[in-house]
């Protein structure tokens, strides 16, 4: 549940911050009457993300076992790629997010109502689709009933509350540090999703080595024990991974974490804190 809570919190807070910045900028620049199109775009993005998740869930149920495994494995790899790109992109652009969005909003205001809807839709829709895909693949990996969805929902609700507090000026967030550390944790989660996606492709006979286990510690850490369930829910751990899974997990996790936390030479220090967009938009 924790892994999915983290996904919901991280992706939801990105979307919440985007909405807060857009709304605050319109209010402070005297365009409060143009909030309707922004909310319409946000609503359309949320509806698209929910519809995408429903298609993934119910559409996959109509497939054969091997087709389900092939689809789940393929989408797991795609989700890991998208999340990896997202955490690197957000780490690099977090401090410039406000100015970038305000520039797009200025252009949309000049173009009219439709442009405002599209700007809000695109700004929130990407996070929504990424969230739906990554949560779906994480649910398939853990196979833990409704718990992953509960965790993701709690994370999204927390992000909405934090976003509102951020907008009202009751909360100051160091965006660079927040997205760096949550991004690092998401990379660990993504490594587990990737390994499980490879296992799905092995079960679909797309990748060989299904029965070549790297180790088997099921007697020490039973998959149905509380700690086995905890490890699986947080890290997608399994006590009997194949050799291919272990290699893929290590080859993804180690270099990705290294490049993610490595500080580029000559990079300026991150700002100490970021205050609410209400104050900054003035």
C-alpha positions, 0 to 999 in steps of 0.5 A: 500500500505504501508504494501506491500511496507514494505514487498517488502522493507524488503524481497528485502533488504535481497535478495539484501544484500545476492547478494552484499555479494556474488559478493563482496566476489568473486571480492575481492578474485580474482574470478570475472570470477565466477560471471556468475553462481551466476547471473544465480542462482539469475535469476533462483530464481527470475523466480521461485518466479514470477512463484510461484506468478502467479500460486497462482494468476491464479490457485486460480481463477479456484476454487469455492468460498469456495475452494478459501477461504479455499486456501487463509486462509490456505496459509495466515496462512502458510505465517504468520508462514514463516514470523514470523520464518524469522523475528526471524531468521534474528534478531538473525543472521543479524550480522553473515550473511556475514561470514555465506554466505562467508563460503558457497561460499568458499565451493561452489567454491571448488565444481565447477560452479554448486555449485555456481548456487545452492548456489546463488539460495538457498540464494535468492530463499527463500526470493523470495518464502516468498515474493510471498506468503506473498504479495499474501496473503496480496493482498487477505486480502486487496482486493485493486486492483493493489495498493498492487502490486504497493506498493510491487514493489516500495519496491523491487525497493527501496531495489535494490537501497539501496543494490547497494548503500550498495555495493558501500560503499555509505551507511552504515546500522545498520543491527541489528536495521533495521531488528529489527524495520522492523521485528516488523512492519511486525509482526503487518502486519502478525497479520492482515493477520492471522486474515483475513486468519481466516475469509477466513476459516470461510467463507469456513466453516472450522472454526465456528463463521462467524456471531459472530462479536466482534464489528461493527464500520462500521458507525464510520469507513466505510470500503470504506472511505479514512481512512478505506482504509488506516487502511485496507491497513496498518494493514488489519483492518476491522470494523466488525471482528468476535470474533475468529478473534480478539482472534487470532489477540491478541493471536498472536500479543502480545506474538510475539512482546514481545518475538521479542523485548525482549533482551536475558540476557547476549546478546552482544550489536549490532554493531553501523554500518555495512559498505559495503561488498566491504570493509569487503570482503577484 
